[in-house]
Amino acid sequence: MGTVEPEAEITFRSDVDVELVKAAASDADVLWAARVSTKGESSLEEIEADPQRSKGLINYLMRDRHGTPFEHSSMTFYVSAPIFVFREFMRHRTFSYNEESGRYRKLTPVFYVPGPDRKLVQEGKPGKYVFLDGTAEQHKLVTEATQESYRQSYQAYLEMLEAGVAREVARTVLPVGLYSSMYATCNARALMNFLSLRVKREDSTFPSFPQREIEMVAEKMEALWAELMPLTHAAFEANGRVCP
């Protein structure tokens, strides 16, 4: 039987990666899609028009929840995060996903350990939870316990692979704190729905209380989207972060 790889080859992280791989998304996409209602095919002539002149139209569409014009865009994100984040992410069925497969490749030993700023203590009743900072002792326990668990599970994984066990069977011992990667593709309307639920903002019309790790992903996605569609993002914020 094999032994675990040297500890230097096991990586512990407390962050996430989000990259915008490709996009066909701009405020102009919202405008010509909306104007087809009144201008028909001539709305295509305004694709190159300065969207700044139509800030009021975008705000109107957002405010009165005319959502379909926001669907005529596409963004593909590369996301690297713990598996438990992806399981929450994939509840958003308006996205398209492709995730790396543990059936076809040996999984890399990169694991999530909560950072020192991660709140650890949950208090309250269902629907009214609050999270509080942990003590130094609690953070020490979380760090040591998770790292040791990861080492043991990855050693078991390697031992099964070295014994000739199929990857799809050996992976069963790996925890959801293992990092995975995926491509996630969506339009602006789907992204706004995701952000309305996965980013906690006190100024939201309907406040949400996401798990911090998926909120970290959502915050990075929002920053990238805001650069692509600044007027749409501004209208989203101005109207209480409600998905149209």
N, C-alpha and C positions, 0 to 999 in steps of 0.2 A: 504494500500500500504506500502511496505517496504521502508526502508531508506538505504542509502549507507553504506557499511561496514566501520569500523573505518579506518581513513587515514593510520594508521600504516600497514594495510593489503594491501594497494596499493603501488606497488613498481615502482619507476622510475629509468630507467637505460640508459646509453649512450654507452654500449659496446655490444659485441656479444659473443656467445659461439660456438666453433667448436671442436668436438672430432672425432678421428678416431676410429670407432667402430670395424671394421674388415678389413683385407686387404689380398689379394693374389697378391702381386705386388713387383717385383724386377727387377733390370737391366738384370738379367739372363733370365727373361721372354721375353725381347726384343730380346736377342741374339738367343735363340733357334728358336723363331718364324721367325726371318730373315734368319737363316741358312737353313731352310727347302727348300728354293728356290734352293740351290745348293747341299745340302747333304741329302735331303729327310728325311726318318725316322731316320737316324743316327744322325740328329741334336738333338734328344732327349737325346743322350748320353752326351751332353755338358751342360745339365741343371745345374749340380753342378760345372761346370767350373768357375774359378775365373773371374768374369766379368771385372775386372781391365785390364786384358790382351786384352779385346775387346773394350776398350774405343774408339779406332779409328772407329770401325764399327758403334757404336752408333752415333758418331758424323757425320759419312757419311750419315747414314739414316736420321738424323735430317736435315743436310745441304741440301741434295738433295730431301727432302720431300717425302721419302718413309714411309708413315704413318702407314700402317697396322700392322707392328710388334709392334707398341706401343699400340695396342688395346688388347693385350693378358694379361691383368692384370685387377684387380678389387679392388676398394676401396669404403667403405661405411662410410660416414661421418654423424655424428649427428650435426645438426645446430639449434641453438636457436637465433632468430633474429626477428626484426619487420616484420609484414606481407608485407609491401611495398617492403622489400628486397626480399622476396620469389617470389613476382610477377615478378620482374626482373629476378630472378634466373631461373624461370621456362620457360623462353624463350630459355634456353639451352636444347633442346629436346634430346640431346644425353645422358642425365642423366636419371636415374629412381628415382622417388620420392614417398614418403609416408609422408603426413603431418597430424598432429593432427587435429581432427575434432570437430568443434563447434556444430555439430549436436548431438554428443554422449556424450559430457562432458561439465561441467560448465567451462567456460574459466577463467583462472587465471588473476587477475588484475596486470599485469606487462606491463609497457608502456615505449616507447622510448622517451627520451628528449635529444636533441643535447647537447653534452658536450661543455665546454668552448673553446675547440680547434677547434670546427666545424666552418668552414667558412660559413658565412651567406649571403653574398651579391654577387649577380650574375650580371655581366656586359658583354656587347658585343652583337654580333649578333649570330643567330643560327649557330652552327658549329665553332664558335670562342669565346665561352664563357670563361670568367675567373671568379674565385671565390675569394672573398676577405674577410678578417677578419671582423666580425661585431663589432660594438661599444658595450660598456658595457650596454648601454641602450637597444640595440637590443637584446642582449643575455638575459637580464632581461625580456624583453617582450616575447621572445620565450619561456623561461622557465615557466613563470607564465601563459601564454595563453594556452600552451599545457597541463600543469598539470590541469588547471581548466577545460579544455575541456574533458580531460580523466575522471576526477571525475564525471562530469555530465553524460557522456555517460555510464560509468559503473553503476552509480546509476539507470539510465533508464533501463539498462539491468537487474539489480537485481530486480527492481520493476516488470518487465514483468515476470520474472521467478517465483517470489513469487505469482503472480496473476494466475499462471498456464499456461502461454504462453509457447509454445514449444521452446526449445533451438535454433532450426534452424530459428525461427522467431525473437526471442529476440536478437540474435547476430547481426541483421541488423543495430543496432545503434552503434556498436563498430567501432572504427577508425582503419586505417591501421597501426597506430603506436603501436598497441597491439602486444606483442611478441607471436610468434608461434614456433613450433618445427617440425622438419622433419628429415627423413633419406634421404640422397642423395647418390646414387651409380653411379660410373662412371669408365671408364678405363683411362689410362694415356693420350691417345690422346684426349679424350673428356675434360679431366681436363686442358690440355695445351691450348685448344681452349678457355675454360672459362677464364683461367688466362691471356691469351693474350688480352682479351677484358675487363677484370674486375680489372686489376691492372695497374695503371699508372706508367710507367717507361720511363724516358727520353731516355734510350738506346735501346728502342724497335724499330724494323724496322718500325712498323706501330703503332705509339702512340695511346693510347686509353684514354678516359676521363670519367671514370666510376663515378657513384654517390659514395660518400665516404662510405656510410654504407655497400654497397655490396662489396666494395674494402676491408673493414675490414674483412669480411668473407673470401674473396679470399686470403688475405695475410696469414691468419691462415691455410687455406687449403694447400697453397703452402709450408709453413714451414713443415707441417706434411708429405707431399709428398716428399719433398727434402730428408728427412731422409730415406724414403723407397727406393727411386731410385736416389741416388746421381749422378750417371754418366749421367742418362737421364736428370735430372734437370740441370746439368752443361752444357750439350749439348744444351738444350733449351735456356739457358741464352747466351751461346757463339754464337748462331746463330740468335740472334735478337729477341728471344721470339716469333718466328713464329710457329704456329701449323703445324706439318708436314702433 
